Amino acid sequence: MPLPLFHLEPDSGQSLQQQIHSQLSSAIMNGIIPLEMPLPSSRKLATRLSVSRNTVIRVYERLQGDGVIVSRERSGYYVNPEYRQQPLPEPCTSPSDDQVNWDRFLPVRPSEQRNIVKQRHWQRYSWPFVYGQFDPQSFPIQQWRECCRDSVSEAAVGNWASDQLLDDSMLIEHIQTHILPRRGIWARPEQILITCGAQHAISLTTQLVLRPGGRFAIEDPNYVDVRNIAAMRPAEVIPIPLDAEGLIVDERLSDVDCVYVTPSHQFPTTVTMSLSRRKQLLARAAEDDFLIIEDDYEAESNFTGTPCPALKSIDSAGRVVYVGSFSKTLAPGLRLGYMVADETLIREAHAMRRLMLRHAPMNNQRTVALFIARGYYDQLINRQALVYKERWQLMQDALQTYLPDSTNPPTFGGSSYWVEGPRHLDSRVLADKARAQSILIEPGEIYYCQQAPRNCFKLGYSSVPSERIDSGIAQLAELVHSYARW
């Protein structure tokens, strides 16, 4: 059986027998050695540690005498199950004079940023109106398994298993010729970079284009992780409010370096930026000389009519950095996305990516490329569109019935609704009460930079079966209406 690596030090002041006994005992106490796995024979362990066999035999005899291990006839030594059940000693907590002063080495603390925390085991709830989770029942397991199997064929392995910095050429080709044209975007291969999800692309871009102290404009409300990424630069985050046409374009953008927008389906309010507003934003970017990060996070989730073209599709100057992802169509755990930008920026992002993680996993890139090439990706999108459209309509009907005038249906489609409750409502309290009745919602306060209204919340429907939507919204509405009596 494998054992943890032992370090025997001749000059430690302890005999070899004492060192082996101490380290083997520690491995057993910490649960590293499984109960049903035999310890190596005295001969094998002695050979491995380059000590005499008698030294190991004495260690085993001492451990057996202490009840730590037991001997089984013709089988060898095993960890004594009764010994494993004994409580472990408390770790030493006495202060030391040479404790690390982490304030010196950690000038910033990402763990202290406000962030969205998904409920653990959300699948166990009856009505998980959580955003960004996929429905396991709709995942094309057979087709995905087929592509995974073929990606590890002898010929395919030769393409991706070696250490290389270039992305999978098949995946780049399909993004270029199959996915981007749907959004009106035409790009050359050298203008496309594969990333570990959309956030990775946003992080790469901000690291490259934002100087410390730079100004980063963002929609308000917004995607929390993006403003946290900018704050780590550190950059000054400039919240820009919205109206019915999306991000308001005015003098507040006159002195920024970069603007982050979700024009097709604003996150989290679901507002779609009008074409005239998009042109106005591009004109302002040219006039005031700033870049735009366009996060088209639900590009494949439009089922309500002819989509408005991507901002990137009407960008003639190369000021827009387009970010896409496979998280919403395939699975968020896949962590695969892409960015499209001017070749100069992509070249530097490629070099920056190399310093961080070299490249996204090549086997996953080839699997997704095969999935697209064989038509499975289009089939999945079409199936999802039918399912999401049904749930979208059921959500609209239920909200209009039980919480009238609380929301406008997302014009772009997508997989969520933004709900504005009565003015006196605190969605954080509502979320706690709803959780007790097996309903999960996401309070809206976390999405705001400033002046956060507490009566808004987000309802995702990608993980709630169609037949449960009406009852879930009805039960949630009862909680909203009874809020004043809590």
N, C-alpha and C positions, 0 to 999 in steps of 0.2 A: 504494500500500500504506500502511497505517497505520504511523506511527512514534511512538516515545515522545515525550512533550512536551519540547521543548528550551527552556531558559531562557537567553536571551541578555542579558547584563548589560553595558551600555555602559561602566560605571565599574569593571569587573573588573580592568583592567590588561592584558587580553588583547584582541587584535583579534577582530572578528566571525568572521573566517575561522578563527582558532585555536580559538575556542569551538565552532564548528560541527564542526571536525575532531575535537576532543577528545570531544565528546558522541556523535558518530556512531561513532567508533572504539570507545568504551566499549559502545555498544549492540550492536555487532557482536561484540565479544569476549565479552559476557555472553550471547550466544545469543538476543537479543531479536528480531533480524531473521532470518527464515527464509532458508535457502540458496536456495530456488527462487522466491523472490519478488523481482521487480525493485525497485530503489530508485526513488523518484520522480524524474521528470525534473528537470533543473536549473531549468527554468522553474517547475515546480510547487512545488519546495522553496523556491525564492527567494520566491515569492509567499506561501507559508505563513509563512516566517520574517521577511517584510518586509525583505529584503536584496536587493542587486543580484544579477542572474543570474551575473555574472562571479565574484562571491565564491563561489558554490556550485560553479561550474565548476572553480575553482582547488582547492577542497577535494576534489572527485572526482578530479582529475588527480593530486593528491598521494597520495590513498588508493590509486589504481591503481598509481602508481609504487612505493609501499611494498608492493604485493602484497596489500593488504587486500581490494580489490574487483577484478573483472574486467569487461571490456566485451564484450558479445555483439552481433554485428552485427544491426541493425534490431530490437533487443530492449531494450537499455539496460544499466545497470550491475547486477551481482549480487555478493553476498558470495563471495569466493574460498574454495572448500571446503578447500583446503590450509591457508589461514590459520586457519580455524575449528578445525582439528585441533591447532594449536599449544597448548601448556599455558598456562593463564592464570597471570598473576603472583600470587604470594602476597599476601594482604591485609596491609596495614600493621597490625602488632600492638604498635607502640611505645606505651607509656603516655602519657596526656595529663594535664595538670594539672587539667583540668576534667571528669574522668570522673564519671559519675553515681554517687552513693552509693545504690544500690538498697535497702540495708537501711533507709534513712530512709523511702523511698517505699513499700516493701512490708513492712508490719508482719506480714503473714501470707503464707505461701507454699503455695498449694494444690498445686503440683507436687510438694511434699515429702510429701504425705499417702500413706499406704499405700492401694493400690487394686488392683482386678482388671485384669489386662492380658491381653486375648485374644490367642492365638497368631495371628500374621500368616499369611495364606493358609491358614487352617484347612481350607478346602474341599479342599486337595490331600492331606489325610491320609485314610487308609483308614477309620479309625474315629474321627471327630471327636465325642467325647462332650462337646461344649461346650454350655453352657446359653445360652438366649436367642437362638439363631440359627434362622432359618426355613429351610425346605426350598424352594429355588427351583422344584423340579419341581412342587410343589403349588400354587404361586401362580397365581391365576386371571388370566392375562395378558390374555386377550381381553376379559373383562368389565371389568377395570380400565382397559384402553385405551379401551373404549367410554365409560366414565364420565369419563375424562380429556378425551376429545374433546368430549363434550357440555358439560363444565364450561367450555369455552372458546368456546362458541357466542356469537353476538353478544348474545343476551339474557342469558346467564349472566355474561358478562364485565362487563356493566353492573352486576351485583349485587356483584361482589367486587373488581374492579380499582381502584376508587376507594379513597382513604385513609379508612378508617372504623374505629371502635373496637369496634363491636358484632360478636359472632360470627355465623356463618352461621345464620340462623333455621331453615333446614331441618335442619341437623345437630343443633341444640339440640332441636328437636322430636322427632327420631328417638331421640336419647339419652334424652329424657324419657319417651317413650311406648313405645319398643321395647326398649332395652337395660337401663335401670335396673329396670323392673318384673320382669325375670327374676331380679334379686337381691332382690326384695321392697322396692325403694325407690321411693317416690312423691315427686316433687319438682316445684316450679314452675320455669318457665324462668329466673326471676331468681335461682334457687339453683344454677345450673349455669354453669361457666366453662370454655371451651376453653383448653387449655395445650399447650405443646410437649413432650408426654410427661409421664409420671408424676413424674419427678424435678423438672420445672419446677413442678408443683403443690405438691410437698413443699417446695421451696425458697421459693415464695411464702408458704406457710403459716408456715414457721418464721421467716421474716423479719418477718412481721406479729405473731406471737403470742409469740415468744421475746425477752425483753430480754437484753442482754449479761449474761452470768453466770447466766442462767436454767438450769433443770434439765430435761433432755430424756431421758426414759426410752425405752429401746429393747430389743428382744429380743436375747438373746445365745445363739447366734450370730445374725447379722443381715446386712442388705443394706449393704455397705460405704459406698456413696455417701451413704446417708442419714445415717450417723453423721458422715461428713465434712462434709456440709451443715450439720449442727448445730454442729460444731466451728468452722466459719467464722463463726458468729454473733458472738462465740463463746459457746457454752453448755456447761454441764457435762453430759457424756453419762453417763447412769446405766444400766449394763447389767443387765438382769433375766433370770435363767435361765428355762428352760422345763422342763415335764414332759410327760407323755403327753397332757395336755389343753391345752397351749399355754402362753402367758405365765403365770407364777406371780403371782397377785394377793395382795400382802401389804403390810406396813407400809413397804416400800421405795418404794411409790408415794405415800406420804402427803405428800411435800413437793416434788412435781414440777409443772411447768407444762404439760407435754405428753407424751403417750405415743405412740410409733409401733408399730403392730402389723400383721402379715399373717395375720389369723385364719383365712381360708379355706384357705390353703396356705402355712404358715410358710416363710419364706425364710431359710436354705436347707434346713432339715431336713424339710420337707413335712408337718409335723404340722398337723392341723386342730383349731382351738380348739373345744372343746365348747360347746354352747349354754348350759349352766349357768355355764361360765367366762366367757362373753361377758356374761351378765347380771351376774355378779359384778364384772366390770371396769367396766361402766356404773354400777353402784351405787357403786363406789369412786370413780369420776370425779365423781359428784354429791356424795359425802360430802367429798372432799378438794379439789374444785373444780379439775379439770384437763381439758384437751381431749385428744381421741384422733384420731390420723391413721390411718385404715384404708386400707391399700394392697391393693386387690383385684386384684393384677397378673395373675392367671390366672383371672379370673372366667368366661371362656368355655371353659375347658379341663376342665370337669367331665364325666366320662363313666362314673362309677362308681356312680351312684345319685342319689337325691334330695339336692340340695345343702343344706347348712346355710345359713340366711338370712344375708345380710350383717349385720355389726354395725350398720351405719347403719339397717337396716330395723327394728331394735328400739330405736332411739334416739329417745325422745320429747322430750328436752330440747335437742336441737341441739348436743350436745357432740362429735359425730363428724364429722370431715372425711373424706369418701369420695373416694378417688383411683382413677381407672380409666385404661386406656390401650388403644390399638389396636396396640401393638407386638407382642404375642404372637399376635394373630389375623391381622393384615395383614402388617406388616413393621416391625422396629425402626427402620429408616432413615426411616420416614414421619414420626416425631417428632410424634405427635398424641395427646393425651390429654384428660382432663377432670377437674374436681373438683366435688363436690356438697357444699354446706354451708349453714349459716344465711345468710340474705340479707345480714345485716350484714357477715359475713366475706367473702362473695363480692364485695360492693361494694368493699371495701378491696383485695381481691386483684386485682380488675379495674383499679383505679387503680394498683396496684403494677406489674401487668403492662404497663400503658401506659408507665411509666417505663423498663422494661427492653427491651421489643421491640414495644410497641404491641399487637400481636395475632399469633396464629398465622397462617401463610399462608392467606389466604382461598380461594385456588384449591384447595388440598388439602382444606380444610373442605368445599367444595362437592362435590368428587370423592367423598369418603367419604360424604357425605349421599346422593348419587345411588346409590352402591354399596349402601347400606343400603336405600334406598327401593325399589330394583328387585329385592330379594330375594337379591342376590348374597352379601351378608354372611352370611345364614343358611345359604345353600348351602355357603359356605366353612367355616363352623363345623361343620356336619354332616359334611363330608368330613374335616376335621381330626380330629373326634372318632373317626371310624372308624379313621383311620390311627394316631392317638396311642394309642387303646385297644389296637390290635394290638401296637404297639411297647412299650407299658406292660406288657402281658402277657408279651411275649417277654423283656423286661428282667427281669421278676420271675422267670420260669422259669430264665433263664440265671444270674442271681445266686444263686438257690436251689440250682442244680446245681453251680456252680463256686465260689461264695463263700457257702455256707449260713450263716444266722444273722447276716449282715452288715448287713441292712437290713429295714425293714418297708415293704411297698408303700404308696405314698401313697394315703390313703383318698379324697382329693378328685380324683385324676387328675393333671392337670398335665403337665409335660414333663421331669421329672427324678427321679432317685433320690439319696438321701443315704446313703452307704455308710460303715460303720465297720469298718475293717480290724483285723487283730491289733494288740494293744497296742504291740508293738515296732515297728510299721510307721511310717515317715516318708513321708507322702504326697507331700512335695516331691521326695524322691529317687525315689519311684515314678513321679511325673509325668515326670521327666527320662528314666528308663529306658523308660517307655511311649512317649514322643515318638520315641525312636530306632527304635521298631517301628511307627511311623505310627499311634499311639493317643494321643488327647488326653483328659486328665482335668483337673479343677480341684481342686487341694489345698484342704482345708477350713480351714486355719489362718487365712487372711485374713479369714474371716467372724466371728471372735471378737474381742471387746474385751479379754478377759483369760483367762488359764489355758486357752490354746488346745490342745486335743488334736491331735496331729500325725498320728493314724491315720485321720482322716476325709477323705472327698473327695466331690465332687459329680459325678454323671454325667447329662448331658442327652442326650436321645434324639431331639430334634426334627429333627436334621440327619443322622441315621444311618439308611440304608435298612433296612427290616425284615430283609431277607435277610442283612445283615452283623452284626446284633446278637449272635447266639450266638457266632460266631467271635471277635468283638471282646472279649466278656466272657471267653471261654475263654482267650484269649491274655493278657489283663490278669490273670486269676487265676493263670496260670503265673508271672507276674512277682511277684505277691504271695506265693505259696507259696515262691518261691526267694529271697525278700528276705534271709533270714538268711545266705545264701551269698554275698551281694554283697561 
